[in-house]
Amino acid sequence: MSVAATGFFDGVHLGHQKVVSAVCSKARELGIESQIVTFWPHPRSVLQQQAYDLRLLTSLGEKEMIFRSMGIDKVTVLDFTKEFSKLSTEQFVRQYLVERCGVTHLIIGYDHKIGHDPAQSQEQMMQICRDCGLVVCRLDEFAQDGQVISSTKIRRALEEGDVRLAEKFLGRKYSLKGVVVSGNHLGRTIGFPTANLGLYDPLKLVPGNGVYAVDVYLSGKRYRGICNIGTRPTVNAGKNISIETHILDFDEDIYGLDLHLGFVDRIRDERKFSDLGQLKAQLEKDKIDAVRFFL
């Protein structure tokens, strides 16, 4: 027996967290297991619905880690396929939630739908769940300062470089994780060595081009840094996006090490400078500006 919620939960934002907390609370009350039933990969990547521009707020590993940290006992990941997408509400509830996952109590958000029944109302969906033997609890709409939170709104904020708004909706700093890869070492020649980040998950959404103040987590320690996301127009004529971080008060060889960035705030737009001297002067100013974001 378990209390569960189901969905993709991209970002596990504050609205999602309300659902997850309700699952944990009800499970403790009943003395049974708490469970999240989620899917992978993202439905759009399987159904080819503009999959070319799909970017995710959280990897599967990040989602599982957040669920566990909130007290969820079990995370069940279902393989999302085209066949799976065609399941009716009753088929999904009976075959997967009840028979496979042992769900007895289901927590749903105010607008959550289950199964491939597009004309069906949420009330009808809930009745089908009850007919399958589930106890169903629907939560009220969750808003932050009058705004209903959604993964789409968070993606839009990040694309515009508004990492503060994203943090407000996520309940934590937006982060990128990867490995330090070799670059052209140009930053070191002007006194600003950078760590070039190769993302672990290529589908992870990268904030809009610009310069950011970031928390840097490296080898179990936390540092402060300045991260440039963009095409490096002063020294690079290409269009490839790079993620380069100058770690303040730090100068060690870290190639091949894991690096975790937490975005604090946006400092400025990415700009093209006439020479490296102007670039260095601006970076000195960025360093001063960044410090105030950490106070």
NORDA-V988523 format. One line per field, one symbol per residue. ss: DSSP state (~ for helix, > for strand, _ for the rest). Layout:
# NORDA-V988523
ss: ???
This chain:
# NORDA-V988523
ss: _>>>>>_______~~~~~~~~~~~~~~~~~__>>>>>>>>__~~~~~___~~~__>___~~~~~~~~~~____>>>>>>__~~~~___~~~~~~~~~~~~__>>>>>>_____________~~~~~~~~~~___>>>>____>>__>>__~~~~~~~~~___~~~~~~~~____>>>>>>>____~~~~_____>>>>>____>_____>>>>>>>>>__>>>>>>>>>>___________>>>>>>__________>>>>>>>>>>>_______~~~~~~~~~~~~~~~~~~__
